[in-house]
Amino acid sequence: MDRSSISSRVSKKHVFGVVLGTLITGTINSLIFKEQDRVHNKDNKAFFHPIVQTFLMFLAEMLALFVFFCSMKFSINFKNDYVIKREEARRVGVIIKTSPLLPLLPSLIDLFGSTFQFISIFSMDPSLYVMLRGGVPITTAIFSVLFLENKLYAHHNVGLISVALGVGLVGFVELSQEGQGSSKALKGLLFGLGSLVTTGIQYVVEERVLSKYFFHPLRLVGFEGLWGILLGAGAVAIAHFIPCSATSEFCNNGTFENLGNAVSFIFGDVHLLLLIIIALINSSFFNFFGISITKHVSPLTRTTISVLVTCLVWVYSMIWLGHKFYILQLVGFAFIVLGNLIYQEIIEIPGLNNNTRKNQERRALFNESLAIEDDDD
């Protein structure tokens, strides 16, 4: 019995709830931070504090640790379920005794990735940003091969090529939009692509941790948040001494980050404060749902959900933000969706489906039946 057999014991209702929760909270996540960026102060300066936003995101994650310990203390059902899953994991060789230091590496990766994401969100339309996020399977697959020794077959490669073409078209649309500052658009794209790399690494590291060690999703998210707060505080302090042009919209009083400016901005605008509170609550649920998917299904399932998130954000951008519709966006999005469906083996290409999971399992059963017949002889 292996990790997949543990995952198969999870009820379909639980998996559906986790997937639906990820879809809802993921959509809100993609929009709430853009709404924060659209708030301006009395000097007409937009709210640009990516590291502070990352720090607040880690604060939301740390709340999961509080929820975990409260649930263990006051909920008998939660504690019993935890003990049962721990014993199941022990029987299949998963390490039960874990160190709080294990989530440190995912937190460090997340610090860079989330900061890149917030800069990218600030610099571009949210619908284009989430389309770029559809490229996460590319980096996830690359690092899965390098560090988890997973094997890619022909249909995987075709799917990834389709995703890459779609991401390329989306990037082209962003750079060629009329009236869009090329410098700002280019920065948004570069940081968006950087976030793809860090997210792919983070997903693979989390999968490695969860496959080798027994970590309840709430406990893992909570410790990632705890380490993230410490790392984020250090990052804010360092960024406070990074100089930049005072006239740049990516600058805060002459430095890249300014905690005092961020605090006065947040508590000086009720609308912004409300958006941040909503973001804190939503991020807490989003990270729990996301890590649960990694534990019970696979990290790549997160990327499939992002397709639906993209559709919702796209509609929101056109209706609420007034962004134009570009046909190349639709073409690029179609390539991204098609690539994801091929990679996930929802769509099978004749001649390239020999090594899909379904056909591999069919051949394994056939070989097993032959072995049984030989034993009978």
C-alpha positions in Angstrom: 0.0 0.0 0.0 1.3 3.5 -0.8 0.3 7.1 -0.5 -2.2 6.9 -3.4 -4.1 4.1 -1.5 -4.4 6.4 1.5 -5.7 9.2 -0.8 -8.3 6.8 -2.3 -9.9 6.3 1.1 -10.9 9.9 1.3 -14.6 10.3 0.5 -15.7 11.8 -2.8 -17.7 14.4 -0.9 -14.6 15.5 0.9 -12.6 15.8 -2.3 -15.5 17.6 -4.0 -15.7 20.1 -1.1 -12.0 20.7 -1.2 -12.0 21.3 -4.9 -15.1 23.6 -4.7 -13.5 25.5 -1.8 -10.3 26.0 -3.8 -12.2 27.3 -6.8 -14.2 29.8 -4.8 -11.3 31.0 -2.6 -8.9 31.0 -5.6 -11.2 33.3 -7.5 -11.5 35.7 -4.6 -7.8 35.6 -4.1 -7.2 36.6 -7.7 -9.5 39.6 -7.4 -9.1 40.9 -3.9 -5.4 41.8 -4.2 -6.0 43.6 -7.5 -8.8 45.6 -5.7 -6.3 46.5 -3.0 -3.9 47.8 -5.7 -6.6 50.0 -7.1 -7.0 52.0 -3.9 -5.3 55.4 -4.0 -4.4 57.7 -1.1 -4.8 61.4 -0.9 -1.7 61.9 -3.1 -3.2 59.6 -5.7 -0.6 57.0 -5.0 -1.7 53.4 -5.6 -1.3 50.8 -2.8 1.9 49.0 -3.8 3.3 47.0 -0.9 4.0 43.5 -2.3 6.2 42.3 0.6 3.7 43.6 3.2 0.9 41.8 1.4 3.0 38.7 1.4 3.6 39.1 5.2 -0.2 39.5 5.7 -0.7 36.3 3.7 1.6 34.4 6.0 -0.3 35.8 8.9 -3.4 34.3 7.5 -1.6 31.0 7.0 -0.4 31.0 10.7 -4.0 31.1 11.8 -4.4 27.6 10.5 -2.0 26.4 13.2 -4.4 27.9 15.9 -7.3 26.2 14.2 -5.4 22.8 14.2 -4.6 22.9 17.9 -8.1 24.1 18.9 -9.6 21.3 16.8 -7.4 18.7 18.4 -8.3 19.9 21.9 -12.1 20.6 21.5 -13.2 18.3 18.7 -13.3 14.5 19.4 -14.2 13.7 15.8 -11.3 15.7 14.5 -8.9 14.1 16.9 -10.1 10.6 16.2 -9.8 11.2 12.4 -6.3 12.6 12.9 -5.3 9.5 14.9 -6.7 7.1 12.3 -4.9 8.8 9.4 -1.7 8.9 11.4 -1.9 5.1 12.0 -2.7 4.5 8.4 0.4 6.5 7.4 2.5 4.6 9.9 1.5 1.3 8.4 2.7 2.3 4.9 6.0 3.6 6.1 5.4 7.4 6.4 7.5 9.1 9.0 5.2 10.1 11.9 7.6 12.1 14.0 8.1 15.5 12.2 10.1 18.6 12.9 8.6 22.1 12.7 11.6 23.0 10.6 10.4 21.0 7.6 8.0 23.8 6.4 10.8 26.3 6.5 12.0 25.6 2.9 8.4 25.8 1.4 8.0 29.1 3.3 11.1 30.6 1.9 10.1 29.6 -1.7 6.6 31.0 -1.0 8.1 34.3 0.2 9.7 34.9 -3.2 6.8 33.5 -5.2 4.1 35.5 -3.5 6.1 38.7 -3.7 6.6 38.1 -7.5 2.8 37.4 -7.8 1.8 40.6 -6.0 4.1 42.7 -8.3 2.7 40.9 -11.3 -0.9 41.5 -10.2 -0.2 45.2 -9.6 1.3 45.5 -13.2 -1.3 43.8 -15.3 -5.0 42.9 -15.8 -6.0 40.2 -13.3 -7.5 38.0 -16.1 -4.1 38.0 -18.0 -2.3 37.3 -14.7 -4.4 34.2 -14.0 -4.0 33.1 -17.6 -0.2 33.2 -17.1 -0.8 31.1 -14.0 -2.1 28.4 -16.3 1.6 27.8 -17.1 2.2 26.3 -13.7 2.1 22.7 -15.1 5.2 23.4 -17.1 7.4 24.3 -14.1 5.7 21.7 -11.9 6.4 19.0 -14.5 10.0 20.0 -15.0 10.8 20.0 -11.2 8.8 16.8 -10.8 11.1 15.1 -13.3 14.2 16.6 -11.7 13.5 16.0 -8.0 10.7 13.4 -7.8 12.0 11.3 -10.7 8.6 11.3 -12.5 8.6 10.4 -16.1 6.9 12.4 -18.9 5.5 10.7 -22.0 4.6 11.9 -25.4 1.1 13.1 -24.4 2.5 15.0 -21.5 5.0 16.8 -23.8 2.2 17.7 -26.3 0.1 19.2 -23.4 3.0 21.2 -22.1 3.8 22.6 -25.5 0.2 23.6 -25.9 0.3 25.4 -22.5 3.6 27.1 -23.5 2.1 28.4 -26.7 -0.9 29.7 -24.8 1.2 31.5 -22.2 3.3 33.0 -25.0 0.1 34.4 -26.7 -1.2 35.8 -23.5 2.2 37.5 -22.9 2.1 38.9 -26.4 -1.3 40.4 -25.8 -0.2 42.0 -22.6 2.8 43.7 -24.3 0.9 44.8 -27.4 -2.2 46.3 -25.7 -2.9 49.8 -26.8 -2.0 52.4 -24.2 -0.3 49.9 -21.9 3.1 51.0 -20.6 5.6 48.7 -22.1 8.0 48.9 -19.1 5.3 48.1 -16.6 3.8 45.4 -18.8 7.3 43.8 -19.2 7.9 43.9 -15.5 4.5 42.3 -14.8 5.3 39.5 -17.3 8.8 38.8 -15.9 7.6 38.7 -12.3 4.6 36.6 -13.4 6.9 34.1 -15.1 9.2 34.1 -12.0 6.2 33.2 -9.9 5.5 30.2 -12.2 9.0 28.9 -11.4 8.7 29.4 -7.7 5.2 27.9 -7.5 6.3 24.8 -9.4 9.2 24.3 -7.0 6.9 24.9 -4.0 4.3 22.3 -5.2 7.0 19.7 -5.7 8.6 20.4 -2.3 5.2 20.2 -0.5 4.4 16.9 -2.3 7.8 15.5 -1.3 7.2 16.5 2.4 3.7 15.1 2.4 4.7 11.8 0.8 7.5 11.2 3.2 6.2 12.8 6.4 2.9 12.8 8.2 1.7 16.4 8.3 -2.0 17.4 8.7 -2.7 20.1 6.1 -3.7 22.6 8.8 -0.5 22.0 10.7 1.7 22.2 7.6 0.0 25.5 6.4 0.3 26.9 9.9 4.0 26.2 10.3 4.6 27.6 6.8 2.8 30.7 7.9 4.8 30.9 11.2 8.1 30.7 9.3 6.8 33.0 6.6 6.1 35.7 9.2 9.6 35.6 10.4 11.1 35.5 6.9 8.6 38.2 5.7 9.5 40.5 8.6 13.2 40.2 7.6 12.3 40.8 3.9 10.4 44.0 4.8 13.3 45.3 6.8 15.8 44.6 4.0 13.5 46.1 1.3 13.2 49.3 3.5 16.8 50.0 2.6 16.6 49.2 -1.2 16.5 52.7 -2.9 14.4 53.5 -5.9 13.1 56.5 -7.8 10.6 58.5 -5.8 8.5 59.1 -8.9 8.1 55.4 -9.7 4.8 53.7 -8.9 6.9 50.8 -7.7 8.5 52.9 -5.0 7.4 54.0 -1.5 9.0 57.2 -0.2 12.3 56.5 -1.9 12.6 52.8 -1.1 11.1 49.6 -2.4 9.1 48.9 0.8 8.1 51.2 3.7 6.2 49.6 6.6 5.2 52.9 8.1 3.7 54.1 4.8 1.8 50.8 4.4 0.3 50.9 7.9 -0.8 54.5 7.6 -2.3 53.7 4.2 -4.2 50.7 5.5 -5.6 52.3 8.6 -6.3 55.6 6.8 -8.7 54.0 4.3 -11.7 52.0 5.6 -12.2 50.4 2.1 -8.6 49.1 2.0 -8.8 47.9 5.5 -11.9 45.9 4.7 -10.3 44.4 1.6 -7.3 43.3 3.7 -9.5 41.7 6.3 -11.4 39.8 3.6 -8.1 38.7 2.0 -6.8 37.4 5.4 -9.9 35.3 6.0 -10.0 34.1 2.4 -6.3 33.3 2.2 -6.6 31.1 5.4 -9.2 28.9 3.6 -7.5 29.0 0.2 -4.2 27.7 1.6 -5.9 24.9 3.5 -7.9 23.8 0.5 -4.8 24.0 -1.7 -2.6 21.9 0.5 -5.5 19.4 1.0 -5.6 18.9 -2.8 -1.9 18.2 -2.8 -2.3 15.6 0.0 -5.4 13.8 -1.2 -5.2 14.2 -5.0 -2.1 15.7 -6.6 -0.4 19.1 -6.9 -1.3 19.3 -10.6 -5.0 19.2 -9.8 -4.5 22.7 -8.5 -3.6 23.8 -12.0 -6.8 22.3 -13.4 -8.9 24.3 -11.0 -7.1 27.4 -12.1 -8.8 27.1 -15.6 -12.2 27.7 -14.0 -10.8 30.5 -11.9 -9.5 32.1 -15.0 -12.9 32.1 -16.7 -14.5 33.8 -13.6 -11.8 36.4 -13.3 -11.9 37.1 -17.0 -15.7 37.8 -16.9 -15.1 40.0 -13.8 -12.4 42.0 -15.6 -14.5 42.8 -18.6 -17.7 43.6 -16.7 -16.4 45.3 -13.6 -13.0 46.7 -14.6 -14.0 47.5 -18.2 -11.1 45.7 -19.9 -11.3 45.0 -23.6 -11.8 41.6 -25.1 -8.9 40.4 -27.4 -9.3 37.5 -29.7 -5.7 36.4 -29.0 -6.5 36.1 -25.4 -9.2 33.6 -26.2 -6.9 31.7 -28.5 -4.1 31.7 -25.9 -6.5 30.6 -23.2 -7.8 27.8 -25.4 -4.3 26.5 -25.9 -3.7 26.7 -22.1 -7.0 24.8 -21.4 -6.3 22.2 -24.1 -2.8 21.6 -22.9 -4.0 21.1 -19.3 -6.7 18.7 -20.5 -4.1 16.7 -22.5 -1.6 16.7 -19.7 -4.2 15.5 -17.2 -5.3 12.8 -19.7 -8.9 14.0 -19.8 -8.4 14.3 -23.5 -6.5 11.4 -25.1 -4.7 11.7 -28.4 -4.9 8.6 -30.6 -1.4 7.1 -31.0 -0.1 9.0 -28.0 -2.2 7.4 -25.3 -0.2 4.2 -24.8 1.3 5.5 -21.6 -1.7 7.2 -20.0 -2.5 6.0 -16.5 -5.5 4.2 -17.7 -3.6 2.1 -20.3 -0.7 1.5 -17.9 -3.1 0.1 -15.3 -4.8 -2.0 -18.0 -1.5 -3.6 -19.0 -0.6 -4.1 -15.4 -3.8 -6.1 -14.8 -3.3 -8.1 -18.0 0.3 -9.0 -16.9 -0.9 -9.9 -13.5 -3.5 -12.2 -14.9 -0.9 -13.9 -17.1 1.3 -14.5 -14.0 -1.7 -16.1 -12.2 -2.3 -18.4 -15.1 1.4 -19.4 -15.2 1.2 -20.2 -11.4 -1.9 -22.4 -12.0 0.0 -24.4 -14.7 
